[in-house]
């Protein structure tokens, strides 16, 4: 379903703002890292958070460049592949930057000795939540954020890493277009059988122009047969805005620690 002019303009404006805000957050992350000498804490802020913010900026920009919300034709196959590459990197680094901030907090407040399994360090882990300052804990426990993490970020990141990778369909087809597409597929197969490569090229070009662009991504068909599609451009903008919003809140409060360290030591991670 294509965006109208107003939605397209809003998405492009949001993307530009997200890029600028990610640049500003990168500079703030570097400033925060400068408070500490060489070591893992500074590495997580400078080389972890800093690099990931750069990847997020580039991925968002390249996806909007390759596949503008103003696009009106199905994407060529090679473009679909390139969009997916940037999408994969974007999602992985949204998840990774949250883990980097969790590790920076644990190291800043010398909580590492209380953690038996380093794989359990995460901002959404109950024991880590218990020692975060109130503004960070309250933010992470809001219904909006917990739902985003549970139903979108964790599910899609886990699918990308372990199951079916995220996929951007090259097109959407009406019933009539499906018939046309299938006929061209059959003709394409006939061209291959006859080794008629000139006609094959023309048929493939015709086939790629059938339908309209799909502005969604998904990772697999759910057990009930329903796809769990996510709107591509709005999600990129929303994720970038969330990283910026939480990142600035984090740096406003991360030097303080919540008052529940005892709970962490009694129930070791």
ROKOL-522022 format. One line per 3 residues: number of its first residue (from 1); their letters; for each residue x, y, z of N, C-alpha, C, O, CB. Coordinates in steps of 0.1 Angstrom, whole numbers. Glycine has a CB too. Layout:
REM ROKOL-522022
NUM> a> X,Y,Z,X,Y,Z,X,Y,Z,X,Y,Z,X,Y,Z; ...
REM end
This chain:
REM ROKOL-522022
1> xxx> 8,-12,0,0,0,0,9,12,0,17,14,9,-10,0,12; 8,21,-10,16,32,-12,13,43,-2,1,45,3,15,38,-26; 23,51,2,21,62,11,16,74,2,19,75,-10,34,66,18
4> xxx> 7,82,8,3,95,1,14,105,3,24,103,10,-10,100,6; 13,117,-4,23,127,-4,26,132,11,37,134,14,19,139,-12; 15,133,18,17,139,32,25,129,40,34,133,48,4,142,39
7> xxx> 22,116,40,29,106,47,43,104,43,52,103,51,22,92,46; 45,105,30,59,104,24,67,116,30,79,114,34,59,105,9; 62,128,29,69,140,34,73,138,49,84,142,53,62,152,32
10> xxx> 63,133,57,65,132,71,76,121,74,84,123,83,52,127,78; 76,110,66,86,100,68,100,105,65,109,102,72,83,87,60; 101,112,54,114,118,50,119,128,61,131,129,64,113,124,37
13> xxx> 110,136,66,114,146,76,118,139,89,128,143,95,102,155,79; 111,129,93,115,121,105,128,114,103,136,114,113,104,111,108; 131,109,91,144,102,89,155,112,90,165,109,96,144,96,75
16> xxx> 153,124,84,164,134,85,166,138,100,178,140,104,160,147,77; 156,140,107,157,144,121,164,132,129,173,135,137,143,147,128; 160,120,126,166,109,133,181,108,130,189,105,139,160,96,128
19> xxx> 185,111,118,200,111,114,207,121,123,217,118,128,202,114,99; 202,133,123,208,144,131,209,141,146,219,143,152,201,157,129; 198,135,151,198,132,165,207,120,168,213,120,179,183,127,169
22> xxx> 209,111,159,219,100,161,233,106,161,242,101,169,217,89,151; 236,116,153,249,122,153,251,129,166,262,127,172,250,133,141; 241,136,171,243,143,184,245,133,195,253,135,204,231,152,187
25> xxx> 238,122,195,240,111,205,253,105,205,259,101,215,229,101,204; 259,103,193,272,98,191,282,107,198,291,102,205,276,97,176; 281,120,196,290,129,202,289,129,217,299,130,225,288,144,197
28> xxx> 277,128,222,275,127,237,281,114,242,286,114,253,259,127,240; 279,103,235,285,90,239,300,91,241,306,86,250,282,79,230; 307,98,231,321,100,231,325,109,243,335,106,250,326,106,218
31> xxx> 317,119,246,320,128,258,319,120,271,327,121,280,311,140,258; 309,111,272,307,103,284,319,94,285,323,91,296,294,95,283; 324,88,274,335,78,275,348,85,279,356,78,285,337,71,262
34> xxx> 349,98,277,361,105,280,363,107,295,374,111,300,361,119,274; 353,104,303,354,105,318,362,93,323,367,94,335,340,105,324; 365,83,315,371,71,320,384,68,313,385,71,301,362,59,319
37> xxx> 393,62,319,406,58,313,404,45,305,393,40,304,416,55,324; 415,41,298,414,29,290,408,17,298,412,15,309,427,25,284; 399,9,291,394,-3,298,380,-6,292,376,0,282,392,0,313
40> xxx> 374,-17,297,362,-22,291,350,-12,292,342,-11,282,358,-34,298; 349,-4,302,339,6,304,339,16,292,329,18,285,339,13,317; 351,22,290,352,31,279,350,24,266,344,30,256,366,38,280
43> xxx> 355,12,264,353,5,252,338,3,248,334,5,237,360,-9,253; 330,0,258,316,-2,256,309,10,251,300,10,242,309,-8,268; 313,22,256,307,34,252,313,39,239,305,43,230,309,45,262
46> xxx> 326,39,237,332,44,225,332,35,213,328,39,202,347,48,228; 336,22,215,336,13,204,324,5,203,321,-1,192,348,4,206; 316,3,213,303,-4,213,292,6,208,288,5,197,300,-10,226
49> xxx> 288,14,217,277,24,214,281,33,203,273,34,194,274,32,227; 293,38,203,297,47,192,296,41,178,290,47,169,311,53,194; 302,29,177,301,23,163,287,19,159,283,21,148,310,10,163
52> xxx> 279,14,169,266,10,166,257,22,161,249,21,152,259,3,177; 259,33,168,252,45,163,255,49,149,246,53,141,255,57,173; 268,48,145,272,50,132,265,41,122,261,45,111,287,50,130
55> xxx> 265,28,125,258,18,117,243,21,115,238,20,104,260,4,122; 237,25,126,222,28,126,220,40,116,211,40,108,217,31,140; 228,50,117,227,62,108,228,58,94,220,62,85,237,73,112
58> xxx> 238,50,91,241,46,77,230,37,72,226,39,60,254,39,76; 226,28,80,215,18,75,202,26,72,196,23,62,213,7,85; 198,34,81,186,42,79,187,50,66,177,50,58,183,51,91
61> xxx> 198,57,65,200,66,53,200,58,40,193,62,30,212,74,54; 207,46,40,208,39,28,194,32,24,191,31,12,219,28,29; 187,28,34,174,22,31,165,32,24,158,29,15,167,16,43
64> xxx> 164,44,30,156,55,25,161,59,11,153,63,3,156,67,34; 174,58,8,179,61,-5,176,50,-15,171,54,-26,194,63,-4; 177,38,-12,174,27,-21,159,25,-23,155,21,-34,181,14,-16
67> xxx> 152,27,-13,137,24,-13,130,35,-6,125,34,5,134,10,-6; 129,46,-14,122,58,-8,107,55,-6,101,47,-13,123,70,-18; 101,61,4,86,59,6,78,65,-5,66,62,-6,82,65,19
70> xxx> 85,72,-14,78,78,-26,79,68,-38,73,71,-49,84,91,-30; 85,56,-36,87,47,-47,74,41,-52,65,40,-44,96,35,-42; 73,39,-65,60,35,-70,60,22,-78,50,17,-83,54,45,-79
73> xxx> 72,16,-80,73,3,-87,79,-8,-78,87,-5,-69,82,5,-100; 77,-20,-82,83,-31,-74,98,-30,-74,104,-25,-84,79,-45,-80; 105,-34,-64,120,-33,-63,126,-44,-71,122,-56,-71,124,-34,-49
76> xxx> 137,-41,-79,145,-51,-85,151,-61,-75,153,-57,-63,156,-45,-94; 154,-73,-79,158,-83,-69,171,-79,-62,173,-81,-50,160,-96,-76; 180,-73,-70,193,-69,-63,191,-58,-53,198,-57,-43,203,-64,-74
79> xxx> 181,-49,-56,178,-38,-46,172,-44,-34,175,-39,-23,169,-28,-53; 163,-54,-35,157,-60,-24,168,-66,-15,168,-65,-3,148,-72,-28; 178,-72,-21,189,-78,-13,197,-68,-6,200,-70,6,199,-86,-22
82> xxx> 199,-56,-12,207,-46,-5,199,-40,6,205,-37,17,211,-35,-16; 186,-37,4,178,-32,15,178,-42,27,178,-37,38,163,-30,10; 177,-55,24,177,-65,35,190,-65,42,190,-66,54,174,-78,29
85> xxx> 201,-63,35,214,-62,42,214,-51,52,218,-53,64,225,-61,32; 210,-39,48,209,-28,57,199,-30,68,202,-26,80,206,-15,50; 188,-36,65,178,-38,75,183,-48,86,181,-46,98,165,-44,69
88> xxx> 190,-59,82,195,-68,91,205,-61,101,205,-63,113,203,-80,84; 214,-53,95,224,-46,103,217,-37,113,221,-35,124,234,-39,94; 207,-30,108,200,-20,117,194,-27,129,196,-23,140,189,-13,109
91> xxx> 186,-38,127,179,-45,138,189,-51,148,187,-50,160,170,-56,132; 200,-57,143,210,-63,151,216,-52,160,219,-55,172,220,-70,143; 219,-41,154,226,-30,162,216,-23,171,221,-17,181,232,-20,153
94> xxx> 203,-22,169,194,-17,179,194,-26,191,195,-21,202,180,-16,173; 194,-39,189,195,-48,200,208,-47,207,209,-47,220,192,-62,196; 219,-46,200,232,-46,205,235,-34,213,242,-34,223,242,-47,194
97> xxx> 230,-22,209,233,-10,216,227,-10,230,233,-4,239,228,2,208; 215,-16,232,209,-17,245,218,-26,254,220,-23,266,195,-23,244; 224,-37,248,233,-45,256,246,-38,260,251,-39,271,236,-58,249
100> xxx> 251,-29,251,262,-21,254,260,-12,266,268,-10,274,267,-14,242; 248,-6,266,245,3,277,243,-4,290,247,1,301,232,11,274; 238,-17,289,237,-25,301,250,-28,307,252,-27,319,229,-38,298
103> xxx> 260,-32,298,273,-35,303,280,-23,308,287,-24,318,281,-41,291; 279,-12,302,285,0,307,280,4,321,288,8,330,283,12,298; 267,2,324,262,4,337,267,-6,347,271,-2,358,246,4,337
106> xxx> 267,-18,343,273,-29,353,287,-26,356,291,-27,368,271,-43,346; 295,-22,347,309,-19,349,311,-6,357,320,-5,366,317,-19,336; 303,4,354,304,17,361,302,15,376,308,22,384,295,27,355
109> xxx> 292,6,379,288,5,393,294,-8,400,290,-12,410,273,5,394; 304,-14,393,312,-25,398,302,-37,403,304,-42,414,320,-21,410; 293,-40,394,284,-51,396,288,-64,390,281,-74,391,270,-47,391
112> xxx> 300,-64,383,304,-76,375,306,-88,384,303,-99,380,317,-73,367; 311,-86,396,313,-97,405,301,-104,409,301,-116,415,321,-93,417; 289,-98,407,277,-104,411,270,-112,400,259,-118,402,267,-94,416
115> xxx> 276,-112,388,270,-118,377,277,-131,373,289,-131,369,270,-108,365; 271,-142,375,277,-155,371,278,-158,356,287,-163,351,269,-166,378; 267,-154,349,266,-156,335,266,-143,328,255,-136,328,254,-165,332
118> xxx> 276,-139,321,276,-126,314,265,-125,303,262,-114,299,290,-124,307; 260,-137,298,250,-136,288,237,-131,294,227,-128,287,247,-150,282; 236,-130,307,224,-125,314,224,-110,316,214,-105,322,222,-132,327
121> xxx> 234,-103,312,235,-89,313,226,-83,302,228,-85,290,249,-83,312; 216,-75,306,207,-69,297,198,-59,304,194,-61,316,198,-79,289; 194,-48,297,185,-38,304,172,-43,308,165,-38,316,184,-26,295
124> xxx> 167,-54,301,154,-59,304,154,-71,313,144,-77,316,147,-63,291; 166,-75,318,167,-86,328,163,-80,342,167,-69,346,182,-91,329; 155,-88,349,149,-84,362,160,-79,372,158,-69,378,141,-94,368
127> xxx> 171,-86,373,181,-83,383,188,-70,379,192,-62,388,191,-94,385; 190,-68,366,197,-55,362,187,-43,364,190,-33,368,202,-56,348; 174,-46,360,164,-35,362,164,-31,377,161,-19,379,150,-41,358
130> xxx> 166,-41,386,164,-38,400,174,-27,405,172,-20,415,166,-50,408; 186,-26,398,196,-17,403,197,-4,394,206,4,397,209,-23,403; 189,-3,384,189,9,376,182,21,384,173,18,392,182,7,363
133> xxx> 187,33,381,180,45,388,165,45,383,162,40,372,187,58,384; 157,51,391,142,51,388,138,55,374,130,49,368,135,59,398; 144,67,369,139,71,356,142,61,345,134,59,336,146,84,352
136> xxx> 153,54,346,156,43,336,147,31,337,142,26,328,171,39,336; 145,27,350,137,15,352,122,18,348,116,9,342,138,11,367; 117,30,352,104,33,349,102,33,334,91,28,328,99,46,355
139> xxx> 111,39,327,110,40,312,110,26,306,101,23,297,122,48,306; 119,17,310,120,4,304,108,-5,308,105,-15,301,132,-3,309; 101,-2,318,89,-10,323,76,-4,318,66,-10,322,90,-11,338
142> xxx> 76,6,310,63,11,305,58,1,295,65,-7,289,65,25,298; 45,1,294,38,-9,285,43,-8,271,45,-18,264,23,-8,286; 45,4,266,49,6,252,63,0,250,65,-7,240,49,21,249
145> xxx> 72,2,259,86,-2,257,87,-18,259,93,-24,251,95,5,266; 80,-23,269,81,-37,271,74,-45,259,79,-55,255,74,-41,284; 63,-39,254,57,-46,242,66,-45,230,67,-55,223,43,-39,239
148> xxx> 72,-34,228,81,-32,217,93,-42,218,97,-48,208,87,-18,216; 98,-43,230,110,-53,231,105,-67,230,112,-75,223,116,-51,245; 94,-71,236,90,-85,236,85,-89,222,89,-100,217,79,-87,246
151> xxx> 76,-81,217,69,-86,205,76,-82,192,73,-88,181,55,-80,205; 85,-72,192,91,-68,180,106,-71,181,111,-80,174,89,-54,177; 114,-63,189,128,-64,188,134,-78,191,142,-83,183,134,-54,198
154> xxx> 130,-84,202,136,-97,206,132,-107,196,140,-115,191,131,-101,220; 119,-107,192,114,-117,182,121,-116,169,125,-126,163,99,-116,181; 122,-104,164,128,-102,150,143,-104,151,149,-109,141,124,-88,145
157> xxx> 149,-99,162,164,-101,163,167,-116,164,176,-121,157,169,-94,175; 159,-123,172,162,-138,174,159,-145,160,167,-154,157,153,-143,185; 149,-142,153,146,-148,140,157,-145,131,161,-154,124,133,-143,135
160> xxx> 162,-133,130,173,-129,122,186,-137,125,193,-142,116,176,-114,123; 189,-139,138,201,-146,142,200,-161,141,210,-168,138,205,-142,155; 188,-166,144,187,-181,146,177,-188,137,178,-200,136,184,-183,160
163> xxx> 167,-181,131,157,-188,124,156,-183,109,165,-186,101,143,-186,131; 146,-175,106,144,-170,93,148,-156,92,142,-148,100,129,-173,88; 157,-151,83,161,-137,83,150,-128,78,140,-133,71,173,-136,74
166> xxx> 151,-116,82,141,-106,78,140,-104,63,151,-104,56,144,-92,85; 128,-102,58,126,-103,43,117,-91,39,107,-89,45,120,-116,39; 121,-84,29,113,-74,23,107,-79,9,115,-81,0,121,-60,20
169> xxx> 94,-81,8,89,-86,-4,91,-76,-15,90,-64,-13,74,-89,-3; 95,-81,-27,98,-72,-38,85,-65,-44,86,-54,-50,104,-79,-50; 73,-71,-41,61,-64,-46,49,-70,-39,49,-80,-32,60,-67,-62
172> xxx> 38,-63,-41,25,-67,-37,16,-69,-50,17,-60,-59,18,-57,-27; 9,-80,-51,1,-83,-63,-14,-84,-60,-18,-90,-50,6,-96,-69; -22,-78,-69,-36,-80,-69,-39,-94,-75,-30,-100,-80,-44,-69,-76
175> xxx> -51,-99,-73,-54,-112,-80,-51,-112,-95,-46,-122,-100,-69,-116,-77; -55,-101,-101,-52,-100,-116,-37,-100,-119,-32,-106,-128,-59,-88,-122; -30,-93,-110,-15,-92,-112,-8,-106,-109,2,-109,-115,-9,-81,-103
178> xxx> -14,-113,-100,-9,-127,-97,-10,-136,-109,-1,-143,-112,-16,-133,-85; -21,-135,-116,-23,-143,-129,-12,-138,-139,-6,-147,-146,-37,-141,-134; -11,-125,-141,-1,-120,-150,13,-124,-146,21,-128,-155,-2,-105,-151
181> xxx> 16,-124,-134,30,-127,-129,32,-142,-131,43,-146,-136,31,-124,-114; 23,-151,-129,24,-165,-131,26,-168,-145,34,-177,-149,12,-173,-125; 19,-161,-154,20,-163,-168,34,-160,-173,41,-167,-181,10,-155,-176
184> xxx> 40,-149,-168,53,-145,-171,63,-154,-166,74,-157,-172,56,-131,-166; 61,-160,-154,70,-170,-148,70,-182,-158,81,-188,-160,65,-175,-134; 59,-187,-163,58,-198,-172,66,-195,-184,73,-203,-190,44,-202,-175
187> xxx> 64,-183,-190,71,-179,-202,86,-178,-199,94,-182,-208,66,-165,-207; 90,-173,-187,104,-173,-184,110,-187,-184,122,-189,-189,106,-166,-170; 103,-196,-178,108,-210,-178,109,-216,-192,119,-223,-195,99,-219,-169
190> xxx> 100,-212,-201,101,-217,-214,113,-211,-222,119,-218,-230,88,-213,-222; 116,-198,-219,127,-192,-225,140,-199,-221,150,-201,-229,128,-177,-221; 141,-203,-208,153,-210,-203,154,-224,-210,165,-228,-215,152,-212,-188
193> xxx> 143,-231,-211,143,-244,-218,148,-243,-232,155,-251,-238,129,-250,-217; 144,-232,-239,147,-230,-253,160,-222,-255,165,-220,-266,136,-222,-260; 166,-218,-243,178,-210,-243,177,-197,-251,186,-193,-258,190,-218,-248
196> xxx> 165,-191,-250,162,-179,-257,165,-167,-247,156,-162,-241,148,-178,-263; 178,-164,-246,182,-154,-235,178,-140,-238,176,-132,-228,197,-155,-234; 177,-136,-250,172,-123,-253,158,-121,-249,154,-111,-242,173,-120,-268
199> xxx> 149,-131,-252,135,-130,-248,134,-131,-233,126,-125,-226,127,-141,-255; 143,-140,-227,143,-142,-213,145,-129,-205,139,-126,-195,153,-152,-209; 154,-121,-210,157,-108,-204,145,-99,-204,142,-92,-194,169,-102,-210
202> xxx> 138,-99,-215,127,-90,-217,115,-95,-207,109,-86,-201,122,-90,-231; 113,-108,-207,103,-113,-198,106,-110,-184,97,-107,-176,101,-128,-201; 118,-112,-180,122,-109,-166,120,-95,-162,115,-92,-151,137,-113,-163
205> xxx> 123,-86,-171,121,-71,-169,106,-69,-168,102,-61,-159,126,-63,-180; 97,-75,-176,83,-73,-175,78,-78,-162,69,-72,-155,76,-80,-187; 83,-90,-158,79,-96,-145,82,-87,-133,74,-86,-124,86,-110,-143
208> xxx> 93,-81,-133,97,-72,-122,89,-60,-120,89,-53,-110,112,-69,-123; 82,-56,-131,74,-44,-131,59,-47,-128,51,-38,-128,75,-37,-144; 56,-59,-126,42,-63,-122,39,-60,-107,47,-65,-99,39,-78,-126
211> xxx> 29,-53,-104,25,-51,-90,29,-37,-85,33,-28,-93,31,-62,-82; 29,-36,-72,33,-23,-66,43,-27,-55,44,-38,-50,21,-16,-60; 51,-17,-50,61,-20,-40,54,-24,-27,43,-19,-23,70,-8,-38
214> xxx> 61,-32,-19,57,-36,-6,65,-29,4,77,-30,5,58,-52,-4; 58,-21,12,66,-12,22,66,-19,36,65,-12,46,59,1,23; 67,-32,36,67,-40,48,79,-50,49,85,-52,39,54,-47,50
217> xxx> 82,-55,61,91,-66,62,86,-76,72,77,-72,80,105,-61,66; 91,-88,71,86,-99,80,98,-109,81,108,-107,74,73,-105,75; 96,-119,89,106,-129,90,101,-143,87,109,-152,83,113,-129,103
220> xxx> 88,-146,88,83,-159,85,68,-159,86,62,-150,91,89,-170,95; 62,-170,82,48,-172,83,45,-178,97,51,-187,101,42,-181,71; 36,-172,104,33,-177,117,25,-190,116,19,-193,106,24,-166,125
223> xxx> 24,-198,127,17,-211,127,3,-210,122,-2,-219,116,17,-217,141; -4,-199,125,-18,-198,120,-19,-193,106,-30,-190,101,-26,-189,130; -8,-192,99,-8,-188,85,-8,-173,82,-9,-169,71,-20,-194,79
226> xxx> -8,-165,93,-8,-151,91,6,-145,92,14,-149,101,-16,-144,102; 10,-136,83,23,-130,83,23,-119,93,13,-112,96,26,-124,69; 35,-118,100,36,-107,110,44,-96,103,56,-94,106,43,-112,123
229> xxx> 38,-88,95,44,-78,87,46,-65,95,37,-62,103,37,-75,74; 57,-58,93,60,-46,100,62,-35,89,69,-37,80,72,-47,110; 56,-23,91,58,-12,82,73,-8,82,78,-4,93,49,0,85
232> xxx> 80,-9,71,94,-7,71,99,7,75,106,9,85,100,-10,57; 95,17,68,100,31,70,95,37,84,103,43,91,95,40,59; 83,35,87,79,40,101,86,33,112,90,39,122,64,38,103
235> xxx> 89,20,110,96,12,121,111,17,122,116,19,133,96,-2,118; 117,20,111,131,25,111,131,38,119,140,40,127,137,27,97; 122,47,115,122,60,122,118,59,137,124,66,145,111,69,115
238> xxx> 109,50,140,105,48,154,117,42,162,119,47,173,93,39,155; 124,32,156,135,26,164,146,36,166,152,37,177,140,14,156; 149,44,156,160,55,157,156,65,168,164,68,176,162,62,143
241> xxx> 143,69,168,139,78,178,139,73,192,142,80,201,124,83,174; 136,60,193,136,53,206,150,52,211,153,55,223,130,39,205; 160,49,203,174,48,207,179,61,211,185,62,222,183,43,195
244> xxx> 175,72,204,179,85,208,173,89,221,179,95,230,175,96,197; 160,87,223,153,91,235,158,83,247,161,90,257,138,88,233; 160,70,246,165,63,257,180,66,260,184,67,271,164,48,255
247> xxx> 188,68,249,202,71,250,204,84,258,213,84,267,208,72,237; 197,94,255,198,106,263,193,105,277,199,111,286,191,118,255; 182,98,279,178,95,293,188,87,301,191,90,312,164,88,293
250> xxx> 194,78,294,205,69,300,216,78,305,220,77,317,210,59,290; 221,87,296,233,95,300,229,106,310,238,111,317,238,102,288; 216,109,311,212,118,322,212,112,336,214,119,346,198,123,319
253> xxx> 212,99,336,210,92,349,219,80,352,219,75,363,196,87,350; 227,76,343,235,64,344,246,64,355,250,54,360,240,59,332; 250,76,359,260,77,369,255,74,383,262,72,392,267,91,369
256> xxx> 242,74,385,235,71,397,231,56,397,230,50,386,223,80,401; 229,50,408,225,36,409,213,35,417,211,42,427,236,27,415; 204,26,413,192,23,421,195,18,435,206,13,437,182,14,414
259> xxx> 186,17,444,188,13,458,186,-1,461,183,-5,472,180,21,467; 187,-10,450,183,-24,453,195,-34,450,192,-45,445,171,-28,445; 207,-29,453,218,-38,450,217,-51,459,222,-62,454,231,-31,453
262> xxx> 211,-50,470,210,-62,479,202,-73,472,205,-84,473,203,-58,492; 191,-68,465,183,-78,457,191,-85,447,189,-97,445,171,-71,451; 200,-78,441,209,-84,431,219,-94,437,221,-104,431,217,-73,423
265> xxx> 224,-90,448,234,-99,454,227,-112,460,234,-123,461,242,-92,465; 215,-111,464,208,-122,470,203,-132,459,203,-144,461,196,-118,478; 200,-126,447,195,-134,436,205,-132,425,202,-124,416,181,-131,432
268> xx> 216,-139,425,227,-137,416,222,-140,401,215,-149,399,239,-145,419; 227,-131,392,223,-133,378,230,-145,373,228,-149,361,227,-120,370
REM end
